[in-house]
Amino acid sequence: MSEFSHKPIMLMQCIEGLDIKPNGIYVDGTCGGAGHSKEIAKRIQDGMLYGLDQDPDAVAVATERLAGLPAKVLHTNFRNAKYALAKEGVEKIDGVLLDLGVSSYQLDNAERGFSYNADAYLDMRMSKEGPSAADLVNTLPLQELTDILRNYGEEKFAYQIAKKIVAYRENEEITTTKQLSEIVNSAYPSAERRKSKNPSRKTFQALRIAVNDELGALQDALEDLFEMLNVGGRMCIITFHSLEDRMVKQYFKNLAVKCTCPKELPVCICGGKAKAKIITNKPLVADEAEQEENRRSRSAKLRIIEKLEY
């Protein structure tokens, strides 16, 4: 296994955002190489940090890096946090962090099949289980492929790319990242190829989201983890693309709404109370120095809410 590097993005903003109590129970739902986890655990005395990750490589590395600290690493997707923590006797938590980015290790390790910059098996499974990206591109019908590319990649040439994929696989199975990248390039108009940073970027993003059911997992995690928060507990979420950011923004907004009466009513009759207070009216972003040092931080947005009594 190659070196599992983890540059924690917006580290101090996350630590400050969590408002860590020394005796609190905290969850890092995307433990990875333990970059954020280690700094959280160092600030805990009588409490505990639970780091979750679905990648077995990450679990092994994080367990080693958190040794001697009040922390425990659990091998599970964060969508299963409620059940995994219940097995540990944990029903309530004081804070949770989700960093929704793909780890540098996964991107840089060619054999994991996430990158269009290297030639490897077209995998993209974070958990190393279930159908791979190769399975999807070789079996899904044209319309379903088109929908995935359009909905998850916001790819305007989704139909053209899907059509090329279907035509290619009639003669040869698509098994590598290089094959897929070449197919995508061939579907792009030449003028667009010249303008685009890399035509494959959106297609690879879309397939990764589909393979790992990232948006479904995020929705499940948002609901369960917020329910588990103690009053005053905080939820910090780092997003990297517009789909997940819109989801988080809307979920936070709904939690912060007091009145749910129809707009046409002149006065509130529901007696509703806000369930959370938004700490970041505008998302936090990495400062210039961090963006220069870690280019993957450039698209990151950090949103924070605090649970209220209701």
C-alpha positions as CSV (number, residue, x, y, z in Angstrom):
1,M,0.0,0.0,0.0
2,S,1.4,3.4,-1.0
3,E,1.7,6.2,1.6
4,F,-1.7,7.3,2.8
5,S,-1.2,11.0,2.7
6,H,-3.9,13.3,4.2
7,K,-3.7,17.0,4.2
8,P,-6.6,18.0,6.3
9,I,-8.5,20.9,4.6
10,M,-9.4,24.0,6.6
11,L,-8.1,22.2,9.7
12,M,-8.3,25.1,12.2
13,Q,-11.6,26.3,10.9
14,C,-13.0,22.8,11.5
15,I,-11.5,22.6,15.0
16,E,-12.9,26.0,15.9
17,G,-16.2,25.2,14.3
18,L,-16.7,22.1,16.3
19,D,-16.2,24.0,19.6
20,I,-14.7,20.9,21.2
21,K,-15.5,20.1,24.8
22,P,-12.8,18.0,26.6
23,N,-15.4,15.5,27.8
24,G,-17.5,15.4,24.6
25,I,-18.2,12.6,22.2
26,Y,-17.2,13.5,18.6
27,V,-17.5,11.8,15.2
28,D,-15.3,12.2,12.2
29,G,-17.4,10.5,9.6
30,T,-14.7,10.6,6.9
31,C,-11.6,9.7,9.0
32,G,-9.3,9.0,6.0
33,G,-5.7,9.4,7.0
34,A,-6.7,10.8,10.4
35,G,-5.6,14.4,9.6
36,H,-8.7,16.0,11.2
37,S,-9.3,13.2,13.6
38,K,-5.9,13.4,15.3
39,E,-6.3,17.2,16.0
40,I,-9.8,16.6,17.4
41,A,-8.7,13.7,19.6
42,K,-5.8,15.7,21.0
43,R,-8.3,18.2,22.4
44,I,-10.4,15.5,24.2
45,Q,-9.6,14.4,27.7
46,D,-12.5,12.4,29.2
47,G,-14.5,12.0,26.0
48,M,-14.0,10.0,22.8
49,L,-13.6,10.5,19.1
50,Y,-15.1,7.9,16.8
51,G,-13.5,7.9,13.3
52,L,-15.5,6.2,10.5
53,D,-14.3,5.2,7.1
54,Q,-15.5,2.7,4.5
55,D,-12.1,2.3,3.0
56,P,-10.2,-0.6,4.7
57,D,-6.8,1.0,3.8
58,A,-7.9,4.2,5.6
59,V,-9.1,2.3,8.6
60,A,-5.7,0.6,9.0
61,V,-3.8,3.8,8.7
62,A,-6.1,5.9,10.9
63,T,-6.0,3.2,13.7
64,E,-2.2,3.4,13.7
65,R,-2.1,7.2,13.7
66,L,-4.6,7.6,16.5
67,A,-3.0,5.1,18.8
68,G,-2.6,6.4,22.4
69,L,-5.4,9.0,21.9
70,P,-9.0,8.8,23.1
71,A,-10.2,7.6,19.7
72,K,-11.6,4.5,18.0
73,V,-11.8,3.8,14.3
74,L,-14.8,2.0,12.9
75,H,-14.9,0.4,9.4
76,T,-18.2,1.7,8.0
77,N,-19.8,4.2,5.7
78,F,-20.9,7.3,7.5
79,R,-24.5,6.6,6.3
80,N,-24.4,3.7,8.9
81,A,-23.1,5.9,11.7
82,K,-26.2,5.6,13.9
83,Y,-26.0,1.8,13.9
84,A,-22.3,1.6,14.2
85,L,-22.2,4.0,17.1
86,A,-25.1,2.2,18.8
87,K,-23.0,-0.9,18.9
88,E,-20.4,1.1,20.8
89,G,-23.1,2.2,23.3
90,V,-23.2,5.8,21.9
91,E,-26.6,7.4,21.4
92,K,-25.7,11.1,21.6
93,I,-22.8,13.1,20.3
94,D,-21.5,16.6,20.7
95,G,-20.1,17.2,17.2
96,V,-19.6,15.7,13.8
97,L,-17.3,16.4,10.9
98,L,-17.8,15.2,7.4
99,D,-15.1,16.0,4.8
100,L,-16.7,14.8,1.5
101,G,-13.7,15.0,-0.7
102,V,-12.0,11.9,-2.2
103,S,-8.7,11.4,-0.3
104,S,-5.4,12.3,-1.9
105,Y,-4.4,8.6,-1.4
106,Q,-7.4,7.4,-3.4
107,L,-6.8,9.9,-6.2
108,D,-3.1,9.4,-6.4
109,N,-3.1,5.6,-6.0
110,A,-3.7,4.7,-9.7
111,E,-4.9,1.1,-8.9
112,R,-8.0,2.5,-7.1
113,G,-9.2,3.7,-10.5
114,F,-10.4,7.2,-9.5
115,S,-8.1,9.2,-11.7
116,Y,-8.3,10.0,-15.4
117,N,-4.6,11.0,-15.3
118,A,-3.4,7.4,-14.9
119,D,-4.2,4.1,-16.6
120,A,-5.6,1.5,-14.3
121,Y,-8.7,-0.7,-13.8
122,L,-11.8,1.4,-13.8
123,D,-12.8,0.8,-10.2
124,M,-13.8,3.9,-8.1
125,R,-15.2,1.8,-5.2
126,M,-14.2,3.5,-1.9
127,S,-15.2,0.4,0.1
128,K,-13.7,-2.0,-2.4
129,E,-17.1,-3.8,-2.4
130,G,-20.0,-3.9,-4.8
131,P,-20.2,-3.0,-8.5
132,S,-17.3,-1.0,-10.0
133,A,-17.4,1.9,-12.5
134,A,-16.4,-0.7,-15.1
135,D,-19.5,-2.7,-14.3
136,L,-21.7,0.4,-14.7
137,V,-20.3,1.5,-18.1
138,N,-20.5,-2.0,-19.5
139,T,-24.0,-2.9,-18.4
140,L,-26.2,0.2,-17.9
141,P,-28.6,1.1,-20.8
142,L,-28.0,4.3,-22.7
143,Q,-30.7,6.4,-20.9
144,E,-29.5,5.4,-17.5
145,L,-25.9,6.3,-18.4
146,T,-27.0,9.6,-19.8
147,D,-28.9,10.4,-16.6
148,I,-25.9,9.6,-14.4
149,L,-23.6,11.8,-16.4
150,R,-26.1,14.6,-16.6
151,N,-27.4,14.5,-13.0
152,Y,-24.2,13.7,-11.1
153,G,-21.6,15.3,-13.4
154,E,-23.7,18.2,-14.8
155,E,-22.2,17.2,-18.1
156,K,-23.8,19.0,-21.1
157,F,-22.5,16.3,-23.5
158,A,-24.0,13.5,-21.4
159,Y,-26.0,11.9,-24.2
160,Q,-23.1,12.0,-26.7
161,I,-20.7,10.5,-24.2
162,A,-23.2,7.7,-23.2
163,K,-23.8,6.9,-26.8
164,K,-20.1,6.6,-27.5
165,I,-19.7,4.3,-24.4
166,V,-22.6,2.0,-25.6
167,A,-21.1,1.9,-29.1
168,Y,-17.6,1.1,-27.9
169,R,-18.7,-1.7,-25.6
170,E,-20.4,-3.6,-28.4
171,N,-17.0,-4.4,-29.7
172,E,-14.8,-4.3,-26.7
173,E,-15.3,-4.3,-22.9
174,I,-14.4,-1.1,-21.1
175,T,-12.0,-2.0,-18.3
176,T,-9.5,0.9,-17.8
177,T,-9.5,4.5,-17.0
178,K,-7.6,5.2,-20.1
179,Q,-10.2,3.6,-22.3
180,L,-13.0,5.7,-20.7
181,S,-11.0,8.9,-20.9
182,E,-10.4,8.3,-24.7
183,I,-14.1,7.6,-25.3
184,V,-15.1,10.8,-23.5
185,N,-12.5,12.8,-25.5
186,S,-13.9,11.4,-28.7
187,A,-17.4,12.5,-27.8
188,Y,-16.4,16.1,-27.1
189,P,-16.5,18.6,-30.0
190,S,-13.0,19.7,-30.8
191,A,-13.7,23.3,-29.8
192,E,-14.9,22.2,-26.4
193,R,-11.9,20.0,-26.0
194,R,-9.7,23.0,-26.4
195,K,-11.6,25.0,-23.8
196,S,-12.0,22.2,-21.2
197,K,-9.4,21.5,-18.5
198,N,-10.0,17.8,-19.0
199,P,-13.2,16.6,-20.7
200,S,-13.1,13.4,-18.5
201,R,-13.4,15.3,-15.2
202,K,-17.2,15.4,-15.1
203,T,-17.8,11.9,-16.3
204,F,-15.4,10.5,-13.7
205,Q,-17.1,12.5,-11.0
206,A,-20.5,11.3,-12.1
207,L,-19.5,7.6,-12.1
208,R,-17.8,7.9,-8.8
209,I,-20.9,9.4,-7.2
210,A,-23.0,6.7,-8.7
211,V,-20.7,3.8,-7.8
212,N,-20.6,4.9,-4.1
213,D,-24.1,6.3,-3.9
214,E,-22.5,9.4,-2.4
215,L,-25.6,11.6,-2.4
216,G,-27.8,8.9,-1.0
217,A,-25.3,8.3,1.8
218,L,-25.0,12.0,2.5
219,Q,-28.8,12.4,2.9
220,D,-28.9,9.4,5.3
221,A,-26.0,10.7,7.3
222,L,-27.3,14.3,7.6
223,E,-30.6,13.1,9.1
224,D,-29.2,10.5,11.5
225,L,-26.2,12.5,12.7
226,F,-28.2,15.6,13.3
227,E,-30.7,13.6,15.3
228,M,-27.9,12.2,17.4
229,L,-26.5,15.7,18.3
230,N,-26.9,17.0,21.8
231,V,-28.3,20.5,22.1
232,G,-25.4,22.9,21.4
233,G,-23.6,20.2,19.4
234,R,-22.2,21.2,16.0
235,M,-22.2,19.7,12.5
236,C,-19.3,20.7,10.2
237,I,-19.4,19.6,6.6
238,I,-16.8,20.3,3.9
239,T,-18.2,19.9,0.3
240,F,-16.3,19.9,-3.0
241,H,-18.9,20.2,-5.7
242,S,-22.1,22.0,-6.3
243,L,-24.4,18.9,-6.0
244,E,-23.4,18.0,-2.4
245,D,-23.1,21.7,-1.4
246,R,-26.6,22.5,-2.5
247,M,-27.9,19.5,-0.6
248,V,-26.1,20.5,2.6
249,K,-27.1,24.2,2.2
250,Q,-30.7,23.3,1.8
251,Y,-30.7,20.8,4.6
252,F,-29.2,23.4,7.0
253,K,-31.6,26.1,5.8
254,N,-34.6,23.8,6.5
255,L,-33.3,23.1,10.0
256,A,-33.0,26.8,10.7
257,V,-36.5,27.7,9.6
258,K,-38.9,28.6,12.4
259,C,-42.3,28.9,10.7
260,T,-43.5,26.3,8.2
261,C,-46.9,27.9,7.6
262,P,-48.0,28.4,4.0
263,K,-46.8,31.8,2.7
264,E,-50.4,33.0,2.1
265,L,-51.2,33.0,5.8
266,P,-50.8,36.5,7.4
267,V,-49.7,35.2,10.8
268,C,-47.9,32.1,12.0
269,I,-50.2,29.4,13.4
270,C,-47.8,26.4,13.4
271,G,-45.8,27.6,16.5
272,G,-42.7,26.1,14.9
273,K,-39.2,26.4,16.3
274,A,-35.9,26.4,14.5
275,K,-34.0,23.2,15.1
276,A,-30.6,24.7,14.4
277,K,-28.7,27.9,14.1
278,I,-26.5,28.4,11.1
279,I,-23.0,29.4,12.2
280,T,-21.7,30.1,8.7
281,N,-24.1,32.4,6.8
282,K,-21.7,32.1,3.9
283,P,-19.5,29.0,3.6
284,L,-15.9,29.2,4.8
285,V,-13.2,28.6,2.2
286,A,-9.5,27.9,2.4
287,D,-7.3,30.9,2.6
288,E,-4.9,31.9,-0.2
289,A,-1.9,30.2,1.4
290,E,-3.7,26.9,1.8
291,Q,-5.1,27.0,-1.7
292,E,-1.5,27.6,-3.0
293,E,-0.1,24.7,-0.9
294,N,-3.0,22.2,-1.5
295,R,-4.8,22.7,-4.8
296,R,-7.5,20.3,-3.8
297,S,-8.7,22.8,-1.2
298,R,-9.6,25.4,-3.8
299,S,-13.1,24.0,-4.4
300,A,-13.8,23.2,-0.7
301,K,-16.6,24.9,1.2
302,L,-17.2,24.5,5.0
303,R,-20.7,24.9,6.4
304,I,-21.5,24.7,10.1
305,I,-24.7,24.5,12.2
306,E,-25.4,24.2,15.9
307,K,-28.4,22.3,17.3
308,L,-30.9,24.2,19.3
309,E,-33.5,23.1,21.9
310,Y,-36.9,22.6,20.3
